[in-house]
Amino acid sequence: MDLEFLGIEFLNNSVKDYLYFVLTIIIGLIVVRPIISYLLKISYKLFGGKDSQDDKEKLDALLKKPLHYFFSLMILYVGSSMLDLPIEWNLNDSSEFGIKMIINKGFYLAVICSIFWTILRSVEFIGIRLKDKAAQTESKVDDGLIPFAIDLTKVIVIIFALVIILGNVFNVNITALVAGLGVGGVAIALASKESLENLLGSFTIFFDKPFAVGDIITLGGVTGVVERVGFRSTRIRTYDKSIVTVPNKNIINTELDNLGLRPVRRVKFNIGLTYDTKIEQIKNIVDDIQKLVDDHQ
């Protein structure tokens, strides 16, 4: 068989190079599915429940897409290594600004984003599992602490991702950047004064524990059930089924009545009597009410 056509070059690459590129992409797409399935099984064994189909579906929905993007980028990287950019284009080296640098930086950015996307989705799934376990305990503290901890972890992961992107993709001197932030830290703190107060207020709520998620509270004329305590605010579901969002700094500076901690609840009833009611009837009514109260206890 005459295979001389495989040596024909087009745009500084032979036909054989292009075939290797196509085969790498095809084989990679075929192999990546079982690899992702295997990784999901391992992740489920580490973080999932026991024989829970619902947990498996949640894990697949959260991790399958970011893992697929990550491995697709790896396949594209391996396949593109088989090809060279045409010399005739006179492109600058990847260390100098040009098409090569844009391609390399864009690829690194996409890989880093896919990795941290996977991490964020993993944290989210762990949060779902922890919330399910917290719902099975009698304590209400973990019901509010776990969502807060998950949100805090996500913020830390995002900050870490931004630092890596700035340092490795945009070649920013992180040490100099941190030093610059130290100089401008006062201005940043003043600009974000209310946000910092709300954040500190959330920590105060968790450590002082004036209420927990699920408690009925009265705060500043608002009465309802606490649904969530976040970084900036606390959400209260009123009896009208509306959501009231209260900044955390207002909670620690305002008198709060935790109705859920009352050992008993006083109820006041007005019983109307007509003027022609006899004394014996009134005494009977009082005796009946006392009997109802005694029987209830």
C-alpha positions as CSV (number, residue, x, y, z in Angstrom):
1,M,0.0,0.0,0.0
2,D,1.4,3.4,-1.0
3,L,1.5,5.6,2.1
4,E,3.5,8.4,0.7
5,F,0.5,10.7,1.0
6,L,1.0,10.6,4.8
7,G,4.2,12.6,4.3
8,I,2.4,15.4,2.5
9,E,2.7,18.6,4.5
10,F,0.1,21.3,5.0
11,L,0.6,24.3,7.3
12,N,3.9,22.9,8.5
13,N,2.3,19.6,9.5
14,S,2.1,16.3,7.7
15,V,-1.0,14.3,7.0
16,K,0.3,11.8,9.5
17,D,0.4,14.5,12.2
18,Y,-3.2,15.4,11.5
19,L,-4.2,11.8,11.7
20,Y,-2.5,11.4,15.1
21,F,-4.3,14.5,16.3
22,V,-7.7,13.1,15.2
23,L,-7.0,9.7,16.6
24,T,-5.9,11.2,19.9
25,I,-9.1,13.1,20.2
26,I,-11.3,10.1,19.3
27,I,-9.5,7.7,21.7
28,G,-9.5,10.3,24.4
29,L,-13.3,10.9,24.1
30,I,-13.9,7.1,24.2
31,V,-11.7,6.5,27.3
32,V,-12.8,9.6,29.3
33,R,-16.3,8.3,30.0
34,P,-15.2,5.2,32.0
35,I,-12.5,7.3,33.8
36,I,-15.1,9.9,34.9
37,S,-17.5,7.0,36.0
38,Y,-14.7,5.5,38.1
39,L,-13.8,8.8,39.7
40,L,-17.4,9.4,40.6
41,K,-17.6,6.0,42.2
42,I,-14.6,6.8,44.3
43,S,-16.0,10.2,45.2
44,Y,-19.3,8.6,46.2
45,K,-17.5,6.1,48.4
46,L,-15.7,8.9,50.2
47,F,-18.5,11.4,50.6
48,G,-21.8,9.7,49.7
49,G,-24.3,7.8,51.8
50,K,-24.9,4.1,51.8
51,D,-26.8,2.8,48.8
52,S,-28.6,6.1,48.2
53,Q,-29.6,6.5,44.6
54,D,-30.6,10.1,45.3
55,D,-27.1,10.9,46.5
56,K,-25.6,9.3,43.4
57,E,-27.7,11.4,41.1
58,K,-26.8,14.6,43.0
59,L,-23.1,13.7,42.8
60,D,-23.4,13.0,39.1
61,A,-25.2,16.2,38.4
62,L,-22.6,18.2,40.3
63,L,-19.3,16.7,39.2
64,K,-19.9,15.1,35.8
65,K,-19.9,18.4,33.8
66,P,-16.7,20.0,35.4
67,L,-14.9,16.7,35.2
68,H,-15.9,16.3,31.5
69,Y,-14.6,19.8,30.7
70,F,-11.3,19.2,32.6
71,F,-10.6,15.9,30.7
72,S,-11.6,17.5,27.4
73,L,-9.0,20.1,27.9
74,M,-6.4,17.5,28.7
75,I,-7.3,15.5,25.5
76,L,-7.1,18.7,23.5
77,Y,-3.7,19.5,25.0
78,V,-2.3,16.0,24.2
79,G,-3.8,16.1,20.7
80,S,-2.5,19.6,19.9
81,S,1.0,18.6,21.0
82,M,1.1,16.5,17.8
83,L,0.8,19.7,15.7
84,D,3.0,22.7,15.2
85,L,2.0,26.2,14.2
86,P,3.2,27.2,10.8
87,I,6.7,28.8,10.7
88,E,5.5,31.1,7.9
89,W,3.2,32.9,10.3
90,N,6.2,34.4,12.1
91,L,4.5,34.2,15.5
92,N,6.2,35.5,18.6
93,D,7.4,33.1,21.2
94,S,4.9,32.2,24.0
95,S,7.0,34.3,26.4
96,E,6.2,37.4,24.3
97,F,2.8,38.9,23.7
98,G,1.2,37.4,20.7
99,I,-1.1,34.6,19.5
100,K,1.0,31.9,21.2
101,M,0.9,33.7,24.5
102,I,-2.8,34.2,24.3
103,I,-3.4,30.5,23.4
104,N,-1.2,29.3,26.3
105,K,-2.6,31.8,28.9
106,G,-6.2,31.0,27.8
107,F,-5.6,27.3,28.1
108,Y,-4.0,27.6,31.5
109,L,-6.9,29.8,32.6
110,A,-9.5,27.2,31.4
111,V,-7.7,24.4,33.2
112,I,-7.4,26.3,36.5
113,C,-11.1,27.2,36.2
114,S,-12.2,23.7,35.5
115,I,-10.1,22.4,38.5
116,F,-11.6,24.9,40.9
117,W,-15.0,24.4,39.5
118,T,-14.7,20.7,40.3
119,I,-13.5,21.6,43.9
120,L,-16.5,24.0,44.4
121,R,-18.9,21.4,43.2
122,S,-17.3,18.8,45.6
123,V,-17.6,21.2,48.5
124,E,-21.3,21.8,47.5
125,F,-22.0,18.0,47.6
126,I,-20.2,17.6,50.9
127,G,-22.4,20.4,52.2
128,I,-25.5,18.6,51.1
129,R,-24.4,15.4,52.9
130,L,-23.6,17.3,56.1
131,K,-27.0,19.1,56.0
132,D,-28.7,15.7,55.7
133,K,-26.8,14.5,58.7
134,A,-27.4,17.7,60.7
135,A,-31.2,17.3,60.0
136,Q,-31.1,13.9,61.8
137,T,-29.6,15.4,65.0
138,E,-31.6,17.1,67.8
139,S,-29.3,20.1,67.9
140,K,-30.3,23.1,65.8
141,V,-26.8,24.7,66.0
142,D,-25.3,22.5,63.2
143,D,-28.3,23.3,61.0
144,G,-27.1,26.9,60.8
145,L,-23.4,26.4,61.2
146,I,-23.0,23.9,58.3
147,P,-24.4,26.2,55.6
148,F,-22.2,29.1,57.0
149,A,-19.1,26.9,57.0
150,I,-19.8,25.7,53.4
151,D,-20.2,29.3,52.2
152,L,-17.0,30.3,54.0
153,T,-15.1,27.3,52.4
154,K,-16.4,28.4,48.9
155,V,-15.1,31.9,49.5
156,I,-11.7,30.6,50.5
157,V,-11.5,28.4,47.4
158,I,-12.5,31.2,45.1
159,I,-9.9,33.5,46.7
160,F,-7.2,30.8,46.3
161,A,-8.2,30.3,42.7
162,L,-7.9,34.1,42.0
163,V,-4.5,34.1,43.6
164,I,-3.3,31.2,41.4
165,I,-4.8,32.8,38.2
166,L,-3.2,36.2,39.0
167,G,0.2,34.5,39.7
168,N,0.4,31.9,37.0
169,V,-1.7,33.3,34.2
170,F,-1.2,37.0,34.4
171,N,2.3,36.8,36.1
172,V,1.3,39.2,38.9
173,N,3.8,39.4,41.7
174,I,1.6,38.1,44.6
175,T,4.0,39.3,47.3
176,A,4.0,42.8,45.9
177,L,0.2,42.7,45.5
178,V,-0.3,41.7,49.2
179,A,2.1,44.5,50.2
180,G,0.1,46.9,48.2
181,L,-3.1,45.7,49.7
182,G,-1.6,46.2,53.1
183,V,-1.0,49.9,52.3
184,G,-4.5,50.3,50.9
185,G,-6.1,48.1,53.5
186,V,-7.3,51.0,55.6
187,A,-9.2,52.4,52.6
188,I,-10.6,49.0,51.8
189,A,-11.7,48.5,55.4
190,L,-13.4,51.9,55.5
191,A,-15.2,51.2,52.2
192,S,-16.4,47.8,53.3
193,K,-17.1,48.8,56.9
194,E,-20.7,47.6,56.9
195,S,-19.8,44.3,55.2
196,L,-17.2,43.7,57.9
197,E,-19.7,44.5,60.6
198,N,-22.2,42.1,59.2
199,L,-19.5,39.4,58.9
200,L,-18.4,39.9,62.5
201,G,-22.1,39.9,63.5
202,S,-22.5,36.4,61.9
203,F,-19.6,35.1,64.0
204,T,-21.1,36.6,67.1
205,I,-24.4,34.9,66.3
206,F,-22.8,31.5,66.0
207,F,-20.6,31.9,69.2
208,D,-23.2,33.6,71.4
209,K,-26.1,31.5,70.1
210,P,-29.0,33.8,70.8
211,F,-31.0,31.6,68.4
212,A,-30.6,28.7,66.0
213,V,-32.1,27.9,62.6
214,G,-35.7,26.9,63.1
215,D,-36.3,29.1,66.2
216,I,-39.2,31.5,66.3
217,I,-37.9,35.0,67.1
218,T,-39.2,38.6,67.4
219,L,-36.7,41.2,66.1
220,G,-37.5,44.8,65.6
221,G,-41.2,44.2,65.1
222,V,-40.6,41.2,62.9
223,T,-41.7,37.8,64.1
224,G,-41.0,34.6,62.2
225,V,-38.9,31.4,61.9
226,V,-35.1,31.7,61.3
227,E,-34.4,30.0,58.0
228,R,-30.7,30.8,57.3
229,V,-27.8,32.7,58.8
230,G,-25.4,34.0,56.2
231,F,-22.3,36.1,55.9
232,R,-24.2,39.4,55.6
233,S,-27.7,38.8,56.8
234,T,-30.2,36.4,58.4
235,R,-33.4,35.4,56.7
236,I,-36.6,35.1,58.7
237,R,-39.8,33.6,57.3
238,T,-42.8,35.5,58.7
239,Y,-46.2,34.1,59.4
240,D,-47.3,35.8,56.2
241,K,-44.9,33.5,54.4
242,S,-42.7,36.4,53.3
243,I,-38.9,36.5,53.7
244,V,-37.4,39.3,55.8
245,T,-33.7,39.8,55.4
246,V,-32.1,41.4,58.5
247,P,-28.4,42.6,58.4
248,N,-26.4,40.7,61.1
249,K,-25.1,43.9,62.6
250,N,-28.7,44.9,63.4
251,I,-29.3,41.6,65.1
252,I,-26.5,41.9,67.6
253,N,-27.4,45.6,68.3
254,T,-31.2,45.0,68.7
255,E,-33.2,43.4,71.5
256,L,-34.2,39.9,70.4
257,D,-37.0,37.8,71.8
258,N,-36.4,34.1,71.2
259,L,-40.0,32.7,71.4
260,G,-38.8,29.2,70.8
261,L,-37.0,29.1,74.2
262,R,-40.2,29.7,76.3
263,P,-40.9,26.8,78.6
264,V,-44.6,27.8,78.6
265,R,-46.8,30.1,76.5
266,R,-49.4,32.3,78.0
267,V,-52.7,32.6,76.1
268,K,-55.3,35.2,76.9
269,F,-59.0,34.6,76.1
270,N,-61.9,36.9,76.6
271,I,-65.1,35.1,77.5
272,G,-68.2,37.2,76.9
273,L,-71.2,36.9,79.2
274,T,-74.6,38.4,79.0
275,Y,-76.1,40.5,81.8
276,D,-78.7,37.8,82.6
277,T,-76.1,35.2,83.3
278,K,-76.7,33.6,86.7
279,I,-74.0,33.2,89.4
280,E,-74.3,29.4,89.2
281,Q,-73.7,29.4,85.5
282,I,-70.6,31.6,85.9
283,K,-69.3,29.2,88.6
284,N,-69.9,26.3,86.3
285,I,-68.0,28.0,83.5
286,V,-65.1,28.7,85.8
287,D,-65.1,25.1,87.0
288,D,-65.2,23.8,83.4
289,I,-62.3,26.0,82.4
290,Q,-60.2,24.9,85.4
291,K,-61.0,21.3,84.5
292,L,-59.8,21.8,80.9
293,V,-56.6,23.4,82.2
294,D,-55.9,20.6,84.7
295,D,-56.6,17.9,82.2
296,H,-54.3,19.6,79.6
297,Q,-51.4,19.5,82.1
